Amino acid sequence: MRIVIAEDDPLLREGLALLLRAESLDVVATAPDPDGFLAAVDAHGPDVAIVDVRMPPTHTDEGIVAAVEARRRRPGLAVLVLSAYVEQAFATDLLAHGSSRLGYLLKERVGRVEEFMGALRRVADGGTAIDPEVVAQLLARSRPDSRLDRLSPRERDVLALMAEGLGNAAIAERLFVTDGAVHKHIRSIFAKLDLAPTDRTDRRVAAVLHYLENGG
């Protein structure tokens, strides 16, 4: 796994590099700003990019913009975005460009090495990893007249775990139910959210986007 790190805080940048190298991963480059990050992506062709949301010069959304551009330049690049705070718009902006090989974690998760490495590997393997704290905070932000109101409490539990990026087997294990029960709940979620199957839309991604955009 070849990794590029884009982080303007030198301590976190070098700490991440040391952590990943200790896990026998190949950190091919680090960068303190978006331009350096994109140059490293072009030069090294990494498998995974770890990118801070807020980077110079304005420390607003430069990291997100750079991540989207990096995936345009290198289709299939796995991106794990790090943020100091829960920022709903950034999570949904990322997913709007497709959820495959994407993650959004709070920086505090880096200190929980097992969780951080699990999310990194999930993203590198083609999955999605949304920080559980992001999901938990969004649960409290419901909007009136949302289709989410149609869901049962158990269906909301299933959808919340889908938003974290868990597959059916992992959801079943977390909720102590069978795979068949999870599959049934997901079919019901799709129906209640009016998500009909089409060739152009991944209903699982569409359900998670609706969940994030409507505050859980």
Contacts in CASP RR format, 6 or more apart in sequence:
PFRMAT RR
TARGET T0000
AUTHOR 0000-0000-0000
METHOD contacts of the structure
MODEL  1
MRIVIAEDDPLLREGLALLLRAESLDVVATAPDPDGFLAAVDAHGPDVAI
VDVRMPPTHTDEGIVAAVEARRRRPGLAVLVLSAYVEQAFATDLLAHGSS
RLGYLLKERVGRVEEFMGALRRVADGGTAIDPEVVAQLLARSRPDSRLDR
LSPRERDVLALMAEGLGNAAIAERLFVTDGAVHKHIRSIFAKLDLAPTDR
TDRRVAAVLHYLENGG
1 25 0 8 1.000
1 26 0 8 1.000
1 47 0 8 1.000
1 48 0 8 1.000
1 124 0 8 1.000
2 26 0 8 1.000
2 28 0 8 1.000
2 44 0 8 1.000
2 45 0 8 1.000
2 46 0 8 1.000
2 47 0 8 1.000
2 48 0 8 1.000
3 20 0 8 1.000
3 25 0 8 1.000
3 26 0 8 1.000
3 27 0 8 1.000
3 28 0 8 1.000
3 46 0 8 1.000
3 47 0 8 1.000
3 48 0 8 1.000
3 49 0 8 1.000
3 50 0 8 1.000
4 27 0 8 1.000
4 28 0 8 1.000
4 29 0 8 1.000
4 30 0 8 1.000
4 31 0 8 1.000
4 37 0 8 1.000
4 40 0 8 1.000
4 41 0 8 1.000
4 44 0 8 1.000
4 45 0 8 1.000
4 46 0 8 1.000
4 48 0 8 1.000
4 49 0 8 1.000
4 50 0 8 1.000
5 13 0 8 1.000
5 16 0 8 1.000
5 17 0 8 1.000
5 20 0 8 1.000
5 27 0 8 1.000
5 29 0 8 1.000
5 30 0 8 1.000
5 31 0 8 1.000
5 49 0 8 1.000
5 50 0 8 1.000
6 30 0 8 1.000
6 31 0 8 1.000
6 32 0 8 1.000
6 33 0 8 1.000
6 34 0 8 1.000
6 36 0 8 1.000
6 37 0 8 1.000
6 40 0 8 1.000
6 49 0 8 1.000
6 50 0 8 1.000
6 51 0 8 1.000
6 52 0 8 1.000
6 55 0 8 1.000
6 63 0 8 1.000
6 66 0 8 1.000
7 13 0 8 1.000
7 16 0 8 1.000
7 30 0 8 1.000
7 31 0 8 1.000
7 32 0 8 1.000
7 50 0 8 1.000
7 51 0 8 1.000
7 52 0 8 1.000
7 55 0 8 1.000
7 82 0 8 1.000
8 32 0 8 1.000
8 33 0 8 1.000
8 52 0 8 1.000
8 54 0 8 1.000
8 55 0 8 1.000
8 56 0 8 1.000
8 59 0 8 1.000
9 52 0 8 1.000
10 32 0 8 1.000
12 52 0 8 1.000
12 107 0 8 1.000
12 110 0 8 1.000
13 30 0 8 1.000
13 32 0 8 1.000
14 30 0 8 1.000
16 27 0 8 1.000
16 30 0 8 1.000
16 50 0 8 1.000
16 110 0 8 1.000
17 27 0 8 1.000
17 30 0 8 1.000
19 110 0 8 1.000
19 113 0 8 1.000
19 116 0 8 1.000
20 27 0 8 1.000
21 27 0 8 1.000
23 117 0 8 1.000
28 40 0 8 1.000
28 44 0 8 1.000
28 45 0 8 1.000
28 46 0 8 1.000
29 40 0 8 1.000
29 43 0 8 1.000
29 44 0 8 1.000
29 46 0 8 1.000
30 40 0 8 1.000
31 37 0 8 1.000
31 39 0 8 1.000
31 40 0 8 1.000
32 56 0 8 1.000
33 55 0 8 1.000
33 56 0 8 1.000
33 57 0 8 1.000
33 62 0 8 1.000
34 55 0 8 1.000
34 56 0 8 1.000
34 62 0 8 1.000
34 63 0 8 1.000
34 65 0 8 1.000
34 66 0 8 1.000
37 49 0 8 1.000
37 51 0 8 1.000
37 63 0 8 1.000
37 66 0 8 1.000
37 70 0 8 1.000
38 66 0 8 1.000
38 69 0 8 1.000
38 70 0 8 1.000
38 73 0 8 1.000
40 46 0 8 1.000
41 49 0 8 1.000
41 70 0 8 1.000
41 73 0 8 1.000
41 74 0 8 1.000
41 77 0 8 1.000
42 73 0 8 1.000
45 74 0 8 1.000
45 77 0 8 1.000
46 74 0 8 1.000
46 77 0 8 1.000
47 77 0 8 1.000
47 78 0 8 1.000
47 124 0 8 1.000
48 77 0 8 1.000
48 78 0 8 1.000
48 79 0 8 1.000
48 80 0 8 1.000
48 120 0 8 1.000
48 123 0 8 1.000
48 124 0 8 1.000
49 67 0 8 1.000
49 70 0 8 1.000
49 77 0 8 1.000
49 78 0 8 1.000
49 79 0 8 1.000
49 80 0 8 1.000
50 79 0 8 1.000
50 80 0 8 1.000
50 82 0 8 1.000
50 120 0 8 1.000
51 63 0 8 1.000
51 64 0 8 1.000
51 66 0 8 1.000
51 67 0 8 1.000
51 70 0 8 1.000
51 79 0 8 1.000
51 80 0 8 1.000
51 81 0 8 1.000
51 82 0 8 1.000
52 63 0 8 1.000
52 81 0 8 1.000
52 82 0 8 1.000
52 83 0 8 1.000
53 61 0 8 1.000
53 63 0 8 1.000
53 64 0 8 1.000
53 81 0 8 1.000
53 82 0 8 1.000
53 83 0 8 1.000
53 84 0 8 1.000
53 87 0 8 1.000
53 90 0 8 1.000
54 60 0 8 1.000
54 61 0 8 1.000
54 62 0 8 1.000
54 63 0 8 1.000
54 83 0 8 1.000
54 84 0 8 1.000
55 62 0 8 1.000
55 63 0 8 1.000
55 66 0 8 1.000
56 62 0 8 1.000
61 90 0 8 1.000
63 81 0 8 1.000
64 81 0 8 1.000
64 90 0 8 1.000
64 93 0 8 1.000
64 94 0 8 1.000
67 79 0 8 1.000
67 81 0 8 1.000
67 94 0 8 1.000
68 93 0 8 1.000
68 94 0 8 1.000
68 97 0 8 1.000
70 77 0 8 1.000
70 79 0 8 1.000
71 77 0 8 1.000
71 79 0 8 1.000
71 97 0 8 1.000
76 100 0 8 1.000
76 101 0 8 1.000
77 101 0 8 1.000
78 101 0 8 1.000
78 102 0 8 1.000
78 123 0 8 1.000
78 124 0 8 1.000
78 126 0 8 1.000
79 94 0 8 1.000
79 101 0 8 1.000
79 102 0 8 1.000
79 103 0 8 1.000
79 123 0 8 1.000
80 102 0 8 1.000
80 103 0 8 1.000
80 104 0 8 1.000
80 105 0 8 1.000
80 119 0 8 1.000
80 120 0 8 1.000
80 123 0 8 1.000
80 129 0 8 1.000
81 90 0 8 1.000
81 94 0 8 1.000
81 102 0 8 1.000
81 103 0 8 1.000
81 104 0 8 1.000
81 105 0 8 1.000
82 105 0 8 1.000
82 106 0 8 1.000
82 107 0 8 1.000
82 110 0 8 1.000
83 90 0 8 1.000
83 104 0 8 1.000
83 105 0 8 1.000
83 106 0 8 1.000
83 107 0 8 1.000
84 106 0 8 1.000
84 107 0 8 1.000
85 106 0 8 1.000
86 106 0 8 1.000
86 131 0 8 1.000
86 133 0 8 1.000
86 134 0 8 1.000
86 137 0 8 1.000
86 138 0 8 1.000
88 134 0 8 1.000
88 138 0 8 1.000
88 141 0 8 1.000
88 212 0 8 1.000
88 215 0 8 1.000
90 104 0 8 1.000
91 104 0 8 1.000
91 130 0 8 1.000
91 134 0 8 1.000
91 212 0 8 1.000
92 209 0 8 1.000
92 212 0 8 1.000
92 213 0 8 1.000
94 102 0 8 1.000
94 103 0 8 1.000
94 104 0 8 1.000
95 102 0 8 1.000
95 128 0 8 1.000
95 205 0 8 1.000
95 208 0 8 1.000
95 209 0 8 1.000
95 212 0 8 1.000
96 209 0 8 1.000
98 205 0 8 1.000
99 127 0 8 1.000
99 128 0 8 1.000
99 202 0 8 1.000
99 205 0 8 1.000
99 208 0 8 1.000
100 126 0 8 1.000
100 127 0 8 1.000
100 128 0 8 1.000
101 123 0 8 1.000
101 124 0 8 1.000
101 126 0 8 1.000
101 127 0 8 1.000
101 128 0 8 1.000
102 123 0 8 1.000
102 127 0 8 1.000
102 128 0 8 1.000
102 129 0 8 1.000
103 119 0 8 1.000
103 123 0 8 1.000
103 128 0 8 1.000
103 129 0 8 1.000
103 130 0 8 1.000
104 129 0 8 1.000
104 130 0 8 1.000
104 131 0 8 1.000
104 134 0 8 1.000
105 116 0 8 1.000
105 119 0 8 1.000
105 129 0 8 1.000
105 131 0 8 1.000
106 131 0 8 1.000
106 133 0 8 1.000
106 134 0 8 1.000
109 115 0 8 1.000
109 116 0 8 1.000
109 119 0 8 1.000
109 131 0 8 1.000
110 116 0 8 1.000
118 129 0 8 1.000
119 129 0 8 1.000
119 131 0 8 1.000
120 129 0 8 1.000
122 128 0 8 1.000
122 129 0 8 1.000
122 165 0 8 1.000
123 129 0 8 1.000
127 165 0 8 1.000
128 165 0 8 1.000
128 208 0 8 1.000
129 164 0 8 1.000
129 165 0 8 1.000
130 163 0 8 1.000
130 164 0 8 1.000
130 165 0 8 1.000
130 208 0 8 1.000
130 212 0 8 1.000
131 164 0 8 1.000
132 164 0 8 1.000
135 160 0 8 1.000
135 163 0 8 1.000
135 164 0 8 1.000
138 163 0 8 1.000
138 211 0 8 1.000
138 212 0 8 1.000
138 215 0 8 1.000
138 216 0 8 1.000
139 156 0 8 1.000
139 160 0 8 1.000
139 215 0 8 1.000
139 216 0 8 1.000
141 215 0 8 1.000
141 216 0 8 1.000
142 148 0 8 1.000
142 149 0 8 1.000
142 214 0 8 1.000
142 215 0 8 1.000
142 216 0 8 1.000
143 214 0 8 1.000
143 215 0 8 1.000
146 214 0 8 1.000
146 216 0 8 1.000
147 192 0 8 1.000
147 193 0 8 1.000
147 194 0 8 1.000
147 210 0 8 1.000
147 214 0 8 1.000
148 156 0 8 1.000
148 159 0 8 1.000
148 193 0 8 1.000
148 210 0 8 1.000
148 211 0 8 1.000
148 214 0 8 1.000
148 215 0 8 1.000
148 216 0 8 1.000
150 192 0 8 1.000
150 193 0 8 1.000
151 159 0 8 1.000
151 189 0 8 1.000
151 192 0 8 1.000
152 188 0 8 1.000
154 175 0 8 1.000
154 185 0 8 1.000
155 185 0 8 1.000
155 188 0 8 1.000
155 189 0 8 1.000
155 192 0 8 1.000
156 216 0 8 1.000
157 175 0 8 1.000
158 171 0 8 1.000
158 175 0 8 1.000
158 182 0 8 1.000
158 185 0 8 1.000
158 186 0 8 1.000
158 189 0 8 1.000
159 189 0 8 1.000
159 207 0 8 1.000
159 208 0 8 1.000
159 211 0 8 1.000
159 216 0 8 1.000
160 211 0 8 1.000
160 216 0 8 1.000
161 167 0 8 1.000
161 170 0 8 1.000
161 171 0 8 1.000
161 174 0 8 1.000
161 175 0 8 1.000
162 171 0 8 1.000
162 186 0 8 1.000
162 204 0 8 1.000
162 207 0 8 1.000
162 208 0 8 1.000
162 211 0 8 1.000
163 208 0 8 1.000
163 211 0 8 1.000
163 212 0 8 1.000
165 208 0 8 1.000
166 174 0 8 1.000
168 179 0 8 1.000
168 182 0 8 1.000
168 183 0 8 1.000
168 186 0 8 1.000
169 179 0 8 1.000
171 182 0 8 1.000
172 178 0 8 1.000
172 179 0 8 1.000
172 180 0 8 1.000
172 181 0 8 1.000
172 182 0 8 1.000
175 182 0 8 1.000
186 204 0 8 1.000
189 195 0 8 1.000
189 207 0 8 1.000
190 196 0 8 1.000
190 203 0 8 1.000
190 207 0 8 1.000
193 206 0 8 1.000
193 207 0 8 1.000
193 210 0 8 1.000
195 201 0 8 1.000
195 203 0 8 1.000
195 206 0 8 1.000
195 207 0 8 1.000
195 210 0 8 1.000
197 203 0 8 1.000
END
